Amino acid sequence: MNTSCNALVVPARLAHPVHIRPLDLDATALQRVAAGDVGYIAGHGWRAYLNNDGSRSFPNLRAEVLIREAGVELEDSIHGTAFLLGYVDPGEVTDAPRRLISLAEQLFDVPLAA
């Protein structure tokens, strides 16, 4: 995976805004953005990339709300910054889906430009 896509970024700290950001998608870039080993939560046509050991990071309530509202049941809390991208089988990563961006705009009352 070595490409660039527009990610929907949901920071854990509430003082930092939810935003769209171009993201180079190689393993090193993903680890740098997630501040450690990268894991993901999969939804229908998208993935939320997270730090695998996020328990040392701030809780991310906005990411939890967004992921749940997008239809994914969560067993654990989300910690650290989450970045969401589109995902098309088999393994193609794309820009964050417009429906997730629209949902984030509604939930967090913030205009986002892709």
C-alpha distance (Angstrom), angle and dihedral (degrees) to the residues before:
residue distance angle dihedral
M1 . . .
N2 3.81 . .
T3 3.79 112.0 .
S4 3.79 141.1 103.4
C5 3.80 125.2 -109.6
N6 3.80 138.4 164.8
A7 3.80 108.3 -101.9
L8 3.78 127.9 -161.9
V9 3.81 101.8 -129.5
V10 3.81 119.7 -156.0
P11 3.81 109.6 -174.0
A12 3.78 118.9 -153.8
R13 3.78 94.0 -134.1
L14 3.79 110.5 80.0
A15 3.82 90.6 -145.6
H16 3.82 88.8 66.1
P17 3.82 115.0 76.4
V18 3.78 127.2 -122.5
H19 3.80 105.5 -111.6
I20 3.80 148.4 160.7
R21 3.79 116.2 -106.1
P22 3.81 134.8 175.4
L23 3.77 108.0 -116.6
D24 3.81 129.2 -166.7
L25 3.76 105.6 -137.0
D26 3.75 111.2 -145.0
A27 3.80 124.0 119.6
T28 3.81 93.6 -100.2
A29 3.81 93.5 50.3
L30 3.79 91.9 48.6
Q31 3.80 91.6 51.0
R32 3.81 91.5 47.7
V33 3.81 93.0 51.3
A34 3.80 93.8 43.9
A35 3.83 91.6 42.8
G36 3.79 93.2 -128.8
D37 3.77 142.7 4.7
V38 3.79 111.0 -5.9
G39 3.77 126.9 -127.4
Y40 3.78 129.7 165.7
I41 3.77 145.0 -147.4
A42 3.79 113.4 -140.6
G43 3.78 125.6 -141.6
H44 3.79 129.6 172.4
G45 3.81 103.9 -61.0
W46 3.82 96.1 -12.8
R47 3.78 144.5 67.6
A48 3.79 132.0 -149.0
Y49 3.80 108.7 -145.1
L50 3.81 115.4 -150.4
N51 3.76 142.1 167.8
N52 3.83 107.1 -87.2
D53 3.80 90.8 -141.7
G54 3.77 95.8 42.6
S55 3.78 94.0 143.5
R56 3.81 87.2 92.2
S57 3.82 90.4 56.6
F58 3.79 133.1 73.4
P59 3.82 116.5 -77.0
N60 3.80 111.1 -100.4
L61 3.80 106.0 -143.4
R62 3.81 93.9 168.0
A63 3.81 92.2 55.4
E64 3.81 90.1 48.4
V65 3.80 91.7 52.1
L66 3.81 93.0 45.6
I67 3.81 93.9 48.3
R68 3.80 92.8 46.7
E69 3.81 92.6 46.6
A70 3.81 88.2 50.1
G71 3.81 87.7 60.6
V72 3.80 105.8 -97.4
E73 3.80 119.9 126.9
L74 3.79 112.3 -139.1
E75 3.79 124.6 -152.4
D76 3.80 96.2 -174.0
S77 3.78 136.7 37.3
I78 3.79 121.2 -95.1
H79 3.81 117.0 -121.0
G80 3.78 130.7 -173.8
T81 3.78 130.0 9.4
A82 3.80 116.4 -30.2
F83 3.76 123.3 -156.2
L84 3.77 121.0 -165.9
L85 3.77 126.6 -153.0
G86 3.77 136.5 171.2
Y87 3.79 117.5 -100.2
V88 3.78 127.3 -159.6
D89 3.79 122.0 -176.3
P90 2.96 129.1 -82.0
G91 3.75 93.1 41.9
E92 3.80 103.1 -66.7
V93 3.80 113.6 145.9
T94 3.81 117.2 -152.7
D95 3.80 139.9 173.6
A96 3.79 116.6 -60.2
P97 3.81 107.7 -79.2
R98 3.80 115.3 -100.9
R99 3.83 90.6 -126.9
L100 3.83 90.6 61.0
I101 3.79 91.4 46.8
S102 3.83 90.2 50.2
L103 3.79 90.9 47.8
A104 3.82 90.8 50.9
E105 3.82 90.1 49.1
Q106 3.82 90.3 53.2
L107 3.80 96.5 43.0
F108 3.79 97.4 45.0
D109 3.80 99.1 30.3
V110 3.79 92.6 -126.9
P111 3.82 129.0 128.3
L112 3.80 112.5 -127.5
A113 3.78 126.1 -166.9
A114 3.77 119.9 -155.0
